[in-house]
Amino acid sequence: MFELASLFAISFAAATLLPLASEGVLIGLVLAGDIPALSLWLAASAGNILGGVVNIALGRWGARWIRIPPVTPRLDYLLRHYGVWSLLGAWLPVIGDPLCVLAGWLRWPWLPCVAAMAVGKALRYAGLIWLL
């Protein structure tokens, strides 16, 4: 039980703007084999998705305290072209977390944002577990 709570917590923290990675903890727990993979997937996905929701909320309501740099023409095109679907890439290193903040800042609708982000993050963990 402690392992699942720890995985949830590190996955949550890794999804915020903190420079952490949860994959190593997940891999270690999968290889240990003491906890069912489904439980590990649920804990990691739930924590990471909840952390992404915090980032969206931070962008939406914390924008007055956050300095968001100007959007480049290329990024502007991609955001307009793909819209909420771009959050399928919220799991990507370096750009995923700021993308969630940007979605909140742009005031994209909550449910589609969370759904797209959740699919991307959950599939990433499922793929990682499957590879092991």
C-alpha positions as a Python dict, from the first residue, in 0.01 Angstrom:
ca = {
    (1, 'M'): (0, 0, 0),
    (2, 'F'): (286, 238, 81),
    (3, 'E'): (433, 168, -262),
    (4, 'L'): (111, 265, -441),
    (5, 'A'): (77, 584, -238),
    (6, 'S'): (440, 670, -312),
    (7, 'L'): (392, 604, -683),
    (8, 'F'): (80, 821, -684),
    (9, 'A'): (265, 1103, -505),
    (10, 'I'): (573, 1096, -729),
    (11, 'S'): (352, 1075, -1040),
    (12, 'F'): (152, 1374, -917),
    (13, 'A'): (464, 1578, -844),
    (14, 'A'): (622, 1480, -1176),
    (15, 'A'): (316, 1616, -1361),
    (16, 'T'): (351, 1958, -1205),
    (17, 'L'): (622, 2201, -1305),
    (18, 'L'): (867, 2028, -1069),
    (19, 'P'): (1157, 1859, -1251),
    (20, 'L'): (1083, 1498, -1147),
    (21, 'A'): (1031, 1170, -1329),
    (22, 'S'): (801, 891, -1214),
    (23, 'E'): (897, 631, -1472),
    (24, 'G'): (1191, 496, -1269),
    (25, 'V'): (970, 430, -967),
    (26, 'L'): (708, 262, -1185),
    (27, 'I'): (967, 44, -1359),
    (28, 'G'): (1118, -61, -1027),
    (29, 'L'): (779, -158, -885),
    (30, 'V'): (679, -348, -1198),
    (31, 'L'): (1006, -541, -1200),
    (32, 'A'): (972, -620, -829),
    (33, 'G'): (649, -800, -916),
    (34, 'D'): (488, -763, -574),
    (35, 'I'): (199, -541, -688),
    (36, 'P'): (-35, -614, -981),
    (37, 'A'): (51, -410, -1289),
    (38, 'L'): (-307, -280, -1312),
    (39, 'S'): (-281, -129, -964),
    (40, 'L'): (50, 34, -1052),
    (41, 'W'): (-95, 171, -1377),
    (42, 'L'): (-398, 314, -1196),
    (43, 'A'): (-187, 479, -923),
    (44, 'A'): (64, 630, -1166),
    (45, 'S'): (-202, 745, -1412),
    (46, 'A'): (-428, 896, -1146),
    (47, 'G'): (-144, 1089, -985),
    (48, 'N'): (-11, 1216, -1315),
    (49, 'I'): (-354, 1316, -1443),
    (50, 'L'): (-435, 1499, -1120),
    (51, 'G'): (-103, 1684, -1146),
    (52, 'G'): (-193, 1785, -1501),
    (53, 'V'): (-528, 1918, -1377),
    (54, 'V'): (-336, 2131, -1126),
    (55, 'N'): (-131, 2272, -1415),
    (56, 'I'): (-444, 2356, -1613),
    (57, 'A'): (-592, 2526, -1306),
    (58, 'L'): (-266, 2712, -1251),
    (59, 'G'): (-282, 2845, -1606),
    (60, 'R'): (-647, 2939, -1574),
    (61, 'W'): (-648, 3104, -1232),
    (62, 'G'): (-284, 3177, -1165),
    (63, 'A'): (-215, 3361, -1489),
    (64, 'R'): (-189, 3694, -1312),
    (65, 'W'): (106, 3562, -1109),
    (66, 'I'): (273, 3365, -1388),
    (67, 'R'): (467, 3532, -1663),
    (68, 'I'): (384, 3340, -1979),
    (69, 'P'): (624, 3427, -2261),
    (70, 'P'): (484, 3529, -2600),
    (71, 'V'): (366, 3241, -2814),
    (72, 'T'): (584, 3185, -3120),
    (73, 'P'): (415, 3180, -3463),
    (74, 'R'): (484, 2806, -3498),
    (75, 'L'): (336, 2724, -3157),
    (76, 'D'): (40, 2951, -3227),
    (77, 'Y'): (-26, 2761, -3550),
    (78, 'L'): (-1, 2422, -3377),
    (79, 'L'): (-231, 2527, -3092),
    (80, 'R'): (-491, 2665, -3331),
    (81, 'H'): (-464, 2367, -3566),
    (82, 'Y'): (-478, 2088, -3306),
    (83, 'G'): (-647, 2271, -3018),
    (84, 'V'): (-742, 2051, -2724),
    (85, 'W'): (-607, 1745, -2908),
    (86, 'S'): (-256, 1879, -2851),
    (87, 'L'): (-300, 1775, -2488),
    (88, 'L'): (-260, 1414, -2597),
    (89, 'G'): (109, 1511, -2583),
    (90, 'A'): (88, 1633, -2223),
    (91, 'W'): (302, 1336, -2119),
    (92, 'L'): (599, 1455, -2325),
    (93, 'P'): (908, 1566, -2134),
    (94, 'V'): (982, 1940, -2122),
    (95, 'I'): (677, 2056, -2320),
    (96, 'G'): (393, 1856, -2162),
    (97, 'D'): (358, 2045, -1834),
    (98, 'P'): (378, 2393, -1988),
    (99, 'L'): (127, 2278, -2249),
    (100, 'C'): (-125, 2206, -1971),
    (101, 'V'): (-60, 2548, -1817),
    (102, 'L'): (-107, 2706, -2158),
    (103, 'A'): (-438, 2521, -2207),
    (104, 'G'): (-565, 2676, -1884),
    (105, 'W'): (-433, 3019, -1979),
    (106, 'L'): (-610, 2994, -2315),
    (107, 'R'): (-927, 2895, -2125),
    (108, 'W'): (-988, 2582, -2327),
    (109, 'P'): (-1290, 2384, -2197),
    (110, 'W'): (-1219, 2170, -1889),
    (111, 'L'): (-1368, 1836, -1983),
    (112, 'P'): (-1208, 1798, -2328),
    (113, 'C'): (-874, 1918, -2186),
    (114, 'V'): (-876, 1670, -1900),
    (115, 'A'): (-998, 1389, -2125),
    (116, 'A'): (-728, 1439, -2390),
    (117, 'M'): (-458, 1482, -2127),
    (118, 'A'): (-577, 1172, -1938),
    (119, 'V'): (-571, 956, -2251),
    (120, 'G'): (-216, 1060, -2337),
    (121, 'K'): (-80, 1016, -1985),
    (122, 'A'): (-256, 682, -1923),
    (123, 'L'): (-140, 541, -2257),
    (124, 'R'): (217, 641, -2178),
    (125, 'Y'): (214, 443, -1851),
    (126, 'A'): (33, 150, -2016),
    (127, 'G'): (295, 141, -2290),
    (128, 'L'): (576, 152, -2040),
    (129, 'I'): (430, -136, -1839),
    (130, 'W'): (361, -333, -2157),
    (131, 'L'): (724, -294, -2268),
    (132, 'L'): (841, -445, -1941),
}
